[in-house]
Protein backbone atom coordinates (compact mmCIF):
# COMPACT_ATOMS: atom_id res chain seq x y z
CA UNK A 1 0.00 0.00 0.00
CA UNK A 2 1.27 3.46 -0.92
CA UNK A 3 1.03 6.37 1.51
CA UNK A 4 0.19 9.82 0.19
CA UNK A 5 -0.22 13.21 1.84
CA UNK A 6 -3.02 15.25 0.29
CA UNK A 7 -2.64 19.02 0.77
CA UNK A 8 -5.80 20.90 -0.11
CA UNK A 9 -6.90 24.52 -0.31
CA UNK A 10 -9.68 25.52 2.12
CA UNK A 11 -12.34 25.88 -0.56
CA UNK A 12 -15.87 24.51 -0.79
CA UNK A 13 -15.64 23.90 -4.54
CA UNK A 14 -12.39 21.96 -4.14
CA UNK A 15 -13.90 19.89 -1.35
CA UNK A 16 -16.83 18.95 -3.58
CA UNK A 17 -14.59 17.92 -6.47
CA UNK A 18 -10.96 17.02 -5.85
CA UNK A 19 -11.44 15.92 -2.25
CA UNK A 20 -14.36 13.73 -3.29
CA UNK A 21 -12.16 12.00 -5.88
CA UNK A 22 -9.28 11.50 -3.44
CA UNK A 23 -11.68 10.22 -0.78
CA UNK A 24 -12.86 7.49 -3.17
CA UNK A 25 -9.42 6.17 -4.11
CA UNK A 26 -9.20 2.42 -3.31
CA UNK A 27 -8.43 2.01 0.41
CA UNK A 28 -6.55 -1.24 -0.20
CA UNK A 29 -4.24 0.58 -2.60
CA UNK A 30 -3.68 3.98 -1.05
CA UNK A 31 -3.36 5.29 2.50
CA UNK A 32 -4.10 9.02 2.22
CA UNK A 33 -3.72 11.65 4.93
CA UNK A 34 -5.89 14.68 4.17
CA UNK A 35 -4.76 18.15 5.27
CA UNK A 36 -7.01 21.20 5.36
CA UNK A 37 -8.26 23.87 7.72
CA UNK A 38 -10.41 22.86 10.68
CA UNK A 39 -14.00 22.24 9.64
CA UNK A 40 -13.29 20.71 6.23
CA UNK A 41 -13.25 17.11 7.47
CA UNK A 42 -17.04 16.98 7.45
CA UNK A 43 -17.16 18.06 3.80
CA UNK A 44 -16.05 14.61 2.59
CA UNK A 45 -17.24 11.07 3.30
CA UNK A 46 -14.67 10.77 6.12
CA UNK A 47 -12.84 7.96 4.35
CA UNK A 48 -9.57 9.87 4.73
CA UNK A 49 -7.41 10.34 7.81
CA UNK A 50 -7.77 14.06 8.50
CA UNK A 51 -5.25 16.48 9.99
CA UNK A 52 -5.99 20.17 10.39
CA UNK A 53 -3.59 22.87 9.35
CA UNK A 54 -2.53 25.06 12.27
CA UNK A 55 -4.29 28.41 12.43
CA UNK A 56 -2.65 31.17 10.45
CA UNK A 57 -3.35 34.89 10.33
CA UNK A 58 -1.70 35.65 7.00
CA UNK A 59 -2.74 33.43 4.12
CA UNK A 60 -5.62 32.10 2.06
CA UNK A 61 -9.13 32.85 3.29
CA UNK A 62 -12.17 33.25 1.06
CA UNK A 63 -13.25 36.33 3.06
CA UNK A 64 -10.05 38.10 1.93
CA UNK A 65 -10.72 37.56 -1.77
CA UNK A 66 -12.86 39.93 -3.81
CA UNK A 67 -13.22 41.20 -7.36
CA UNK A 68 -10.50 43.79 -6.74
CA UNK A 69 -7.85 41.20 -5.84
CA UNK A 70 -5.30 41.15 -8.64
CA UNK A 71 -3.81 38.02 -10.14
CA UNK A 72 -0.47 38.61 -8.39
CA UNK A 73 -2.01 39.70 -5.09
CA UNK A 74 -3.86 36.39 -4.97
CA UNK A 75 -0.65 34.53 -5.82
CA UNK A 76 1.11 36.32 -2.96
CA UNK A 77 -1.69 35.18 -0.63
CA UNK A 78 -0.94 31.58 -1.60
CA UNK A 79 2.78 32.10 -0.95
CA UNK A 80 1.93 33.63 2.45
CA UNK A 81 -0.06 30.49 3.25
CA UNK A 82 2.93 28.33 2.34
CA UNK A 83 5.20 30.37 4.59
CA UNK A 84 2.72 30.12 7.47
CA UNK A 85 2.38 26.33 7.13
CA UNK A 86 5.96 25.44 6.27
CA UNK A 87 7.28 24.21 9.63
CA UNK A 88 4.15 22.15 10.25
CA UNK A 89 4.24 20.55 6.80
CA UNK A 90 7.92 19.64 7.06
CA UNK A 91 7.28 18.00 10.42
CA UNK A 92 4.38 16.03 8.92
CA UNK A 93 6.46 14.74 6.01
CA UNK A 94 9.23 13.66 8.33
CA UNK A 95 6.75 11.97 10.68
CA UNK A 96 4.49 10.28 8.09
CA UNK A 97 7.24 9.35 5.59
CA UNK A 98 4.91 9.38 2.55
CA UNK A 99 5.59 7.76 -0.79
CA UNK A 100 4.08 10.67 -2.71
CA UNK A 101 2.30 14.03 -2.44
CA UNK A 102 -1.12 15.02 -3.78
CA UNK A 103 -2.07 18.68 -3.87
CA UNK A 104 -4.83 20.81 -5.29
CA UNK A 105 -3.68 23.14 -8.02
CA UNK A 106 -3.54 26.28 -5.88
CA UNK A 107 -2.14 24.57 -2.76
CA UNK A 108 1.34 25.70 -3.76
CA UNK A 109 2.84 24.31 -0.57
CA UNK A 110 2.31 20.79 -1.94
CA UNK A 111 4.62 21.35 -4.90
CA UNK A 112 7.36 23.02 -2.89
CA UNK A 113 7.26 20.46 -0.07
CA UNK A 114 7.49 17.64 -2.64
CA UNK A 115 10.50 19.29 -4.24
CA UNK A 116 12.13 19.86 -0.86
CA UNK A 117 11.96 16.14 -0.01
CA UNK A 118 12.39 14.74 -3.53
CA UNK A 119 8.95 13.09 -3.51
CA UNK A 120 6.80 12.27 -6.55
CA UNK A 121 3.87 14.69 -6.68
CA UNK A 122 0.49 14.81 -8.42
CA UNK A 123 -1.30 18.07 -9.19
CA UNK A 124 -5.12 18.10 -9.03
CA UNK A 125 -6.95 20.68 -11.15
CA UNK A 126 -10.51 22.04 -11.03
CA UNK A 127 -9.83 24.95 -13.35
CA UNK A 128 -8.01 25.45 -16.61
CA UNK A 129 -4.22 25.63 -16.57
CA UNK A 130 -3.36 29.29 -16.02
CA UNK A 131 -0.13 29.14 -17.98
CA UNK A 132 1.56 32.49 -18.68
CA UNK A 133 1.13 31.84 -22.41
CA UNK A 134 -2.62 31.99 -21.77
CA UNK A 135 -2.81 34.67 -19.09
CA UNK A 136 -0.33 37.25 -20.45
CA UNK A 137 -2.17 37.74 -23.77
CA UNK A 138 -5.43 37.95 -21.80
CA UNK A 139 -4.10 40.69 -19.51
CA UNK A 140 -2.79 42.65 -22.49
CA UNK A 141 -6.23 42.44 -24.07
CA UNK A 142 -7.86 43.64 -20.84
CA UNK A 143 -5.55 46.64 -20.61
CA UNK A 144 -6.10 47.65 -24.24
CA UNK A 145 -9.89 47.26 -24.19
CA UNK A 146 -10.80 48.52 -20.71
CA UNK A 147 -7.70 50.06 -19.20
CA UNK A 148 -7.81 47.27 -16.63
CA UNK A 149 -4.68 45.77 -15.09
CA UNK A 150 -3.94 42.49 -13.40
CA UNK A 151 -1.92 44.31 -10.72
CA UNK A 152 0.83 46.89 -10.73
CA UNK A 153 4.58 46.31 -10.73
CA UNK A 154 4.69 46.43 -6.92
CA UNK A 155 2.49 43.32 -6.80
CA UNK A 156 4.91 41.47 -9.07
CA UNK A 157 8.01 42.61 -7.18
CA UNK A 158 6.48 41.76 -3.80
CA UNK A 159 5.56 38.28 -4.98
CA UNK A 160 8.99 37.64 -6.48
CA UNK A 161 10.75 38.75 -3.29
CA UNK A 162 8.68 36.37 -1.17
CA UNK A 163 9.33 33.52 -3.58
CA UNK A 164 13.07 34.13 -3.37
CA UNK A 165 12.89 33.92 0.43
CA UNK A 166 10.83 30.74 0.24
CA UNK A 167 13.24 29.06 -2.19
CA UNK A 168 16.15 29.94 0.06
CA UNK A 169 14.39 28.62 3.14
CA UNK A 170 13.60 25.31 1.41
CA UNK A 171 17.04 25.10 -0.20
CA UNK A 172 15.46 24.79 -3.65
CA UNK A 173 17.51 25.18 -6.81
CA UNK A 174 16.46 27.27 -9.76
CA UNK A 175 14.97 30.70 -10.21
CA UNK A 176 11.51 31.35 -8.72
CA UNK A 177 8.75 31.48 -11.32
CA UNK A 178 5.88 33.80 -10.38
CA UNK A 179 3.55 32.02 -12.81
CA UNK A 180 4.17 28.64 -11.23
CA UNK A 181 2.18 29.74 -8.19
CA UNK A 182 -0.91 29.26 -10.35
CA UNK A 183 0.17 26.44 -12.62
CA UNK A 184 2.05 24.19 -10.16
CA UNK A 185 2.65 21.70 -12.93
CA UNK A 186 3.81 18.28 -11.83
CA UNK A 187 5.01 15.23 -13.77
CA UNK A 188 1.39 14.02 -13.43
CA UNK A 189 -1.61 16.37 -13.33
CA UNK A 190 -5.20 15.17 -13.06
CA UNK A 191 -7.94 17.47 -14.30
CA UNK A 192 -11.63 17.39 -13.42
CA UNK A 193 -12.76 19.89 -16.05
CA UNK A 194 -13.98 19.04 -19.51
CA UNK A 195 -11.05 19.47 -21.95
CA UNK A 196 -13.06 21.92 -24.07
CA UNK A 197 -12.80 24.46 -21.24
CA UNK A 198 -9.02 24.64 -21.53
CA UNK A 199 -8.52 27.92 -23.48
CA UNK A 200 -5.38 26.71 -25.30
CA UNK A 201 -5.47 22.87 -25.27
CA UNK A 202 -2.48 22.68 -27.61
CA UNK A 203 -0.30 24.04 -24.79
CA UNK A 204 -0.93 20.96 -22.67
CA UNK A 205 1.11 17.79 -22.91
CA UNK A 206 0.87 14.17 -21.82
CA UNK A 207 1.34 15.12 -18.19
CA UNK A 208 -2.28 16.34 -18.01
CA UNK A 209 -4.95 13.63 -17.74
CA UNK A 210 -8.68 14.28 -17.75
CA UNK A 211 -10.43 12.05 -15.20
CA UNK A 212 -13.85 13.70 -15.15
CA UNK A 213 -15.99 15.59 -12.66
CA UNK A 214 -17.27 13.59 -9.65
CA UNK A 215 -20.93 13.48 -10.62
CA UNK A 216 -23.08 11.67 -13.14
CA UNK A 217 -24.24 13.00 -16.49
CA UNK A 218 -28.01 13.28 -16.30
CA UNK A 219 -30.56 15.66 -17.68
CA UNK A 220 -33.19 15.27 -14.98
CA UNK A 221 -36.87 15.44 -15.85
CA UNK A 222 -37.09 19.25 -16.24
CA UNK A 223 -40.81 19.19 -16.85
CA UNK A 224 -41.22 22.95 -16.35
CA UNK A 225 -39.16 26.10 -16.81
CA UNK A 226 -37.05 26.80 -13.74
CA UNK A 227 -34.25 29.37 -13.38
CA UNK A 228 -31.58 28.86 -10.75
CA UNK A 229 -29.33 31.71 -9.58
CA UNK A 230 -26.12 31.40 -7.57
CA UNK A 231 -23.09 33.67 -7.46
CA UNK A 232 -20.90 30.98 -5.89
CA UNK A 233 -19.29 30.73 -2.45
CA UNK A 234 -16.57 33.41 -2.69
CA UNK A 235 -17.65 36.41 -4.80
CA UNK A 236 -21.24 36.38 -3.59
CA UNK A 237 -21.46 39.50 -1.43
CA UNK A 238 -22.63 42.02 -4.04
CA UNK A 239 -26.22 42.87 -3.12
CA UNK A 240 -26.81 44.95 -6.26
CA UNK A 241 -26.46 42.01 -8.65
CA UNK A 242 -29.10 40.07 -6.73
CA UNK A 243 -31.46 43.05 -6.80
CA UNK A 244 -31.02 43.37 -10.56
CA UNK A 245 -31.56 39.65 -11.19
CA UNK A 246 -34.62 39.45 -8.95
CA UNK A 247 -36.19 42.47 -10.67
CA UNK A 248 -35.78 40.74 -14.04
CA UNK A 249 -37.22 37.49 -12.70
CA UNK A 250 -40.22 39.39 -11.34
CA UNK A 251 -40.80 40.92 -14.76
CA UNK A 252 -40.56 37.57 -16.53
CA UNK A 253 -42.77 35.77 -13.99
CA UNK A 254 -40.59 32.65 -14.15
CA UNK A 255 -40.36 30.06 -11.36
CA UNK A 256 -36.93 30.76 -9.86
CA UNK A 257 -34.64 29.74 -7.01
CA UNK A 258 -32.01 32.23 -5.82
CA UNK A 259 -29.21 31.01 -3.49
CA UNK A 260 -27.30 33.81 -1.75
CA UNK A 261 -25.02 32.26 0.84
CA UNK A 262 -24.62 33.24 4.47
CA UNK A 263 -23.50 36.86 4.13
CA UNK A 264 -26.65 38.47 2.72
CA UNK A 265 -29.70 39.22 4.85
CA UNK A 266 -32.58 37.70 2.95
CA UNK A 267 -35.09 39.93 4.77
CA UNK A 268 -33.82 43.08 3.04
CA UNK A 269 -35.51 41.97 -0.19
CA UNK A 270 -38.91 42.26 1.42
CA UNK A 271 -41.98 40.36 0.17
CA UNK A 272 -41.36 38.46 -3.05
CA UNK A 273 -43.81 36.87 -5.49
CA UNK A 274 -44.58 33.23 -4.81
CA UNK A 275 -42.67 32.07 -7.90
CA UNK A 276 -39.32 33.44 -6.60
CA UNK A 277 -37.72 31.42 -3.81
CA UNK A 278 -34.77 33.04 -2.02
CA UNK A 279 -32.58 31.02 0.35
CA UNK A 280 -29.11 30.88 1.86
CA UNK A 281 -27.70 27.56 0.69
CA UNK A 282 -28.98 24.74 -1.47
CA UNK A 283 -27.85 21.38 -2.81
CA UNK A 284 -26.65 22.72 -6.16
CA UNK A 285 -26.29 19.40 -7.94
CA UNK A 286 -29.82 18.38 -7.00
CA UNK A 287 -31.09 21.81 -8.05
CA UNK A 288 -29.39 21.68 -11.44
CA UNK A 289 -31.10 18.37 -12.27
CA UNK A 290 -34.39 20.28 -12.37
CA UNK A 291 -33.07 23.61 -13.69
CA UNK A 292 -33.59 24.79 -17.28
CA UNK A 293 -31.29 27.83 -16.97
CA UNK A 294 -28.49 28.65 -14.51
CA UNK A 295 -27.34 32.25 -13.87
CA UNK A 296 -23.84 32.18 -12.39
CA UNK A 297 -20.53 34.03 -11.98
CA UNK A 298 -18.85 31.22 -13.89
CA UNK A 299 -16.82 29.39 -11.28
CA UNK A 300 -15.44 26.30 -12.96
CA UNK A 301 -17.06 23.80 -10.60
CA UNK A 302 -20.47 25.39 -11.09
CA UNK A 303 -20.05 25.34 -14.87
CA UNK A 304 -19.03 21.68 -14.84
CA UNK A 305 -22.02 20.76 -12.67
CA UNK A 306 -24.33 22.61 -15.06
CA UNK A 307 -22.90 20.81 -18.08
CA UNK A 308 -23.16 17.38 -16.45
CA UNK A 309 -26.81 18.13 -15.56
CA UNK A 310 -27.57 19.39 -19.09
CA UNK A 311 -28.26 22.98 -18.07
CA UNK A 312 -27.44 26.01 -20.29
CA UNK A 313 -25.96 29.01 -18.45
CA UNK A 314 -25.87 32.79 -18.37
CA UNK A 315 -22.47 33.82 -17.00
CA UNK A 316 -21.81 37.24 -15.39
CA UNK A 317 -18.10 36.95 -14.51
CA UNK A 318 -16.00 39.17 -12.24
CA UNK A 319 -12.46 37.81 -12.09
CA UNK A 320 -10.13 36.80 -14.97
CA UNK A 321 -10.66 33.06 -14.58
CA UNK A 322 -14.43 33.50 -14.72
CA UNK A 323 -14.17 35.90 -17.66
CA UNK A 324 -12.15 33.41 -19.67
CA UNK A 325 -14.54 30.60 -18.77
CA UNK A 326 -17.51 32.77 -19.78
CA UNK A 327 -15.92 33.40 -23.17
CA UNK A 328 -15.49 29.64 -23.62
CA UNK A 329 -19.13 29.06 -22.63
CA UNK A 330 -20.27 31.33 -25.43
CA UNK A 331 -17.78 29.86 -27.91
CA UNK A 332 -19.07 26.35 -27.20
CA UNK A 333 -22.69 27.45 -27.60
CA UNK A 334 -23.71 26.23 -24.12
CA UNK A 335 -24.69 29.64 -22.76
CA UNK A 336 -24.37 33.43 -22.91
CA UNK A 337 -21.60 35.65 -21.54
CA UNK A 338 -22.57 39.05 -20.08
CA UNK A 339 -19.47 41.07 -19.09
CA UNK A 340 -19.92 42.48 -15.58
CA UNK A 341 -19.53 46.09 -16.78
CA UNK A 342 -22.32 45.57 -19.34
CA UNK A 343 -24.90 43.88 -17.14
CA UNK A 344 -28.26 45.60 -16.83
CA UNK A 345 -31.88 44.58 -16.52
CA UNK A 346 -32.60 44.72 -20.27
CA UNK A 347 -29.36 42.89 -21.15
CA UNK A 348 -30.05 40.08 -18.68
CA UNK A 349 -33.69 39.83 -19.78
CA UNK A 350 -32.57 39.56 -23.41
CA UNK A 351 -30.08 36.79 -22.56
CA UNK A 352 -32.72 34.76 -20.70
CA UNK A 353 -35.21 35.11 -23.55
CA UNK A 354 -32.55 34.24 -26.14
CA UNK A 355 -31.84 30.94 -24.40
CA UNK A 356 -35.54 30.28 -23.89
CA UNK A 357 -36.30 30.89 -27.60
CA UNK A 358 -33.37 28.71 -28.74
CA UNK A 359 -33.41 26.22 -25.92
CA UNK A 360 -33.00 23.02 -27.94
CA UNK A 361 -30.00 24.49 -29.73
CA UNK A 362 -28.23 25.35 -26.45
CA UNK A 363 -29.22 22.02 -24.91
CA UNK A 364 -27.86 20.15 -27.92
CA UNK A 365 -24.46 21.83 -27.52
CA UNK A 366 -24.40 20.86 -23.84
CA UNK A 367 -25.21 17.24 -24.66
CA UNK A 368 -22.51 17.13 -27.34
CA UNK A 369 -19.98 18.43 -24.81
CA UNK A 370 -20.93 15.71 -22.33
CA UNK A 371 -20.15 13.01 -24.89
CA UNK A 372 -16.46 13.57 -24.00
CA UNK A 373 -17.00 12.45 -20.40
CA UNK A 374 -15.01 9.23 -19.66
CA UNK A 375 -16.88 5.97 -19.17
CA UNK A 376 -14.99 5.22 -15.95
CA UNK A 377 -15.54 7.04 -12.64
CA UNK A 378 -13.02 9.84 -11.89
CA UNK A 379 -11.53 8.05 -8.87
CA UNK A 380 -10.97 4.87 -10.91
CA UNK A 381 -9.06 6.76 -13.61
CA UNK A 382 -7.17 8.76 -10.98
CA UNK A 383 -6.09 5.59 -9.17
CA UNK A 384 -4.84 4.03 -12.41
CA UNK A 385 -2.89 7.14 -13.46
CA UNK A 386 -1.34 7.59 -10.00
CA UNK A 387 -0.32 3.94 -9.75
CA UNK A 388 1.25 4.03 -13.22
CA UNK A 389 3.10 7.24 -12.38
CA UNK A 390 4.47 5.91 -9.08
CA UNK A 391 5.54 2.69 -10.77
CA UNK A 392 7.44 4.70 -13.39
CA UNK A 393 9.08 6.76 -10.65
CA UNK A 394 10.52 3.54 -9.24
CA UNK A 395 12.04 2.55 -12.57
CA UNK A 396 15.84 3.00 -12.79
CA UNK A 397 16.70 6.54 -13.87
CA UNK A 398 13.06 7.62 -14.04
CA UNK A 399 13.03 9.58 -10.79
CA UNK A 400 15.79 11.88 -11.95
CA UNK A 401 13.99 12.59 -15.20
CA UNK A 402 10.77 13.43 -13.37
CA UNK A 403 12.60 15.54 -10.83
CA UNK A 404 14.24 17.54 -13.60
CA UNK A 405 10.85 18.23 -15.21
CA UNK A 406 9.62 19.90 -12.04
CA UNK A 407 12.37 22.50 -11.87
N, C-alpha and C positions, 0 to 999 in steps of 0.2 A: 504494500500500500504506500502511496506517495503522499507526503505531507506538503500542503500549500498554505501560505498566509495570504489572505484576501484583504487588501486595503481598499476601503470604499470611501467615497465622498458622502458627507451627510446630506443626502438629497432624496426626496420622496420618489422622483421619477426614476432615479438609479435603483432605489430599493425595489421598485415594482418591475424592473427589467433585469438588469445585470445580476442583482442579488438573488432574484428568483431563479435564474439560470444556474448560478453557482450552488444555490441551496439544493438543486435537484441533481447535481452530479452524483454518480453512483457511489454510495457510502462504502462499498467493499473495494473501491478502486482509489478513492481519494479521501484523505483526512484533512478537512479545511478548517482553519481558524479564521473567523470573520471579525474584522476590526472596523468600528464605526463609533460615532458619538453615542452617548447614553441615550436610550429611548428608541434606537433603531433595531434592536433585537426583535421586538414584537412585530416589525414590518415584514418579516419573512416567516417561513413555516417552522422556524426553530430547529431545523435539521443541522445547523452549523454550530460549532462551539464559538460562542461570542465573547469578545473582549472589548471593553470600551476604551476609546482614546481618553487620555487625561484631559481635563478642562483646559482650554486655552482662551486667552483674551484677544489675541491678534491672529486672525486667520479666517478661514471660510465660514460664513454664516449667511443663510439666505436673506436675513433681515438687513444685511449690509450691502446687498446687491440691488441696484435699480437701473432704470433705463439710461441714467447718466454715467454709469460705470464704464470706463473705456476698456478696450480690449487688453491693454497693458496694465491697467489698474487691477483688473480681475486676475490677470496672470500673477501680479505681485502678491495678491491675496493668497493665491495657491502656494507661492513660495513661502510666505509668512507662516502658513499652516505647516509646511514641511519643517521649517526651522523650529516651530513650537513643539512638534511631535518627535523630533529627531532622536533625542536621548531615549525616549520610551521605545521607539521602533527598533533601535539598535539592540536594546536589552531584550526585546521580544525575539528578534532573530537569533541572538546568541543563546537564548533559553530554549526556544522551540526547535531550532536546527532544522528548518524546512528544506525540502527538496526544490521548491520553486516558489515564485511570487505571482499572485494575481492582483491586478489593480485596475480600478475604473479609470477611464481615459484621463480625467482631470485630477485624479489622486496622484499628483506628481511625485509624492514621497515614495510610492511603490517603485517607480523606475529608478530613482536615485539610490534607494536602499538596496535594490537588486544589484545595481552596478557596484555599490560599495562592497558587497559580499560575494560578488561573482556568481550570482544565482540566475538560472533561467527565469525569464519573466514573460507573462502574457498580458497584453493590454486588452481591455474590454470597452467597447465603444457603443454609445447610444446616440451619437450624433455623427455628422459627416467628419471627415478628417480635415482639420483646419490647418492644412499645410500652407506655408507662406506663399507658395505659387498660386494658391486659391485666394487667400485673404488679402495679399498686397494689391493685386489688381482691383479687388472689390473696394478697398479703402480709397484707392486713387479715384475710382468712379464716384464714390460718395463725396469726396472733396470737390470734384469738378462739377457735380450736379447740384449739390446742396450746400456746399461750404462746410460740410460736416467733417470731423476728424475723429480718428480712433483713439486719440490721446496725444498730448504734446510731447516734445522731446524729453521733458523732465520725467515723464512716466517711463519712457524707454531707458533712460540713464539710471533711474532708480531701480528698475527691475534688473538691469544688467549688473549693477553693483551688488545687489543681494545674491544673484546667482554666482558671482565670483566668490563671495564669502562662503556660500554653501558648498561649492566645489572644493574649496580649500579645506573646509571643515571635514568633508567626507574623503579627502585625498583622492579626488577623481581627476583623471587625465583629460586633456582636451579643453577646448574653448567653450564656455557656456553659450548655449543657443537659446535666445529669448523665445523663439517660435516653438521650441520643443516642449515648453510648459503646456502648450495646448495639444500638440500632436502626441508626444510620449510614445513614439513608435517603438515597438519591440520586434523581436525576431518572429513572434506570432502575435497577431491581433485579431480578436474575434468581434465581429460587428453584428448588432441586432437590427440595424436599419436596412430597409430595402435598398439594394444597390442603386436603383434609379435616383435616389436622393443624394448620392454623392455628386457634387457639382462637376468635378473633373475626374471621372472614373479612370481615365487613361493614366492618371498620376499614381494610381495604386499599383501594387505588385502582389506577388504570390504570398506575401506575409499577411495579407488581409483576407480573412475568411468570413463569409456571411453565414451565420447560424440561424437567423430568424428571430422574430420577436416572440416573447413567451406568452402567446395567446393563440386562440384558434381563429382561422378564417371563417367567418359566418356572417351572413347578411341579416339575420334576425327576421322577424315577420314584417315589421314596418307597415302595418295595415293603415296607418293614418299619418298625416304630415305632423312632424314634431321637430322643433328646433331646439338644440342644446347649446348653451353658452357657457364657456369656462375660459378664464384668462390664465389658467395654470396655478402653480403653487408658489411662484417667486414674484413675478411682476404682475401682481393681482390687486394692487392697492389703489389704483386710479379710479376714483368714484365716477369721474365724468364719463368714462367710456361705458360704464354700466348704465348710467342715466340715458346716454344716447341710444344704446342698444335697446333698452326697455321701451323707450319712446317709439322706436321703429316697430317693435313687436306689438305694441298696443295698436298702432296704426294698421298693421297687417291683420291683426286678430288671429294670429297663429298660436296653437298650443305650444308652449315653450317652457323649458326648464333652465334656470339661470343659477349656476353655482359660483359663489363669491369668496369662499374661504373664510378664515376666522377673523380677519382684520377689518371687515366692513360691517357696520351696524345695519342689519337688514331693515330695522324699523324706520330708518330715515327715508325709505322709499314710499312710505305711507301705504294706503290701500291700493291694491293692484287688481286688475280684472282676473276673473277666475281661471282664465286660460294661461296666465303667466305664474309660474311657480318659482319662487326665489328661496334658496337655501344656502347653508354654509358649505357643506361637503356632500359628495355623492359618489357612489360606485360608478366611476366613469365608464369602465368596460361594459357593465350591464346597461348603462344609459345609452351608449353608442349602438348597442344591438337594436334598439328601438328608434334611434334618431335618423331623420332623413336629411338633416343639415346640421353641421357643427361649426359654430363661430368661435375662433380660438386665436391666441397670440402666435401659435405656430411652433410651440415646443416640440422637439422631435418625437418624444414618447407619445404625446397626444396625437400627432399626425399619424404615427404608425398604428396606434389603436384605431383611429378613424378608418384607415385604409383596410385593416384586417376585418373591421365590422361593416365594410362596404358603405361608408358614409362620406359624401362630398363635403368640402370645407370652404369656409370663408376665413381667410387669414388676415389679421390686423397686427403685423409684427412691430416690435419695438427695438430689439437689439440685433446686431449684425447676423448672428446665427439664424434667428427667426426670419430676418429679411431675405436671406439667401434661400432658406427653406420655402418661404412663401413664393419666391420667384420660380422655384422648381415645381411647386404645386400647380401653378398656372401653366407652366411649360408642359407638364404631363397631362393637363386637362382634367385634373381631379378636383379642382376648386378654383377660387378667385382670390387674388392678392389685392388688398387695399392698403397702400402705404399709410403709416400712422399719421403723417402730416396731411393726408388727403381725406381722411375719414370724416364723414358727415352723415346726417340722417338720410338725405336723398341718395348719397353714394352707396350706403349700406343697404338701403331699401332696394336700389337697382340691382345690387349683387345678389340679394336673396331671390328676387323675382327672376333674374337671369338663370339661376340654377334651377328654380322651380319650373320655368318654362322649357328648360333643356335637360330635365332631370335624367332621362335615360341615357343621354350622351355622356354626362358626367359619371353616372353610375357605371357605364360600360368601361370607361377609362380606369376607374378604380378596380373593377373586376379583372381587367387585363393586367394591371400592375400586380395583383395578388397571385397571378399565375406563376410568378417567380419565387414564391415562398417554397422553401424546401419541404420535401415529404416527411423528413425526420424531425422530431422535436428538437428545439434549440439545445437543450442540455445533452442530448445524445450526440449531436454533431460536435458540441464543445468538448465533450469527454474524449471523443475520437481524435480531434485535432490536438488537444493537450497531450494525450498519451503519445501520439506520433511525434510531437515536438520534443517531449522529454526523452523519448527513446533515441531520437537523433542527437540530442545533446550528449548522450552517453557514448555515442560512437567515437572512435579515436579521431582526434583532430577537429571534431565538429564543434566542440565547446568554444575553441578559440575563434573559429569562423563566426559563430553567433555573437560572441563577445565583441568582436571587431565591428559587427554591423550595428551595435548599439551605441557606439561612440560618435 
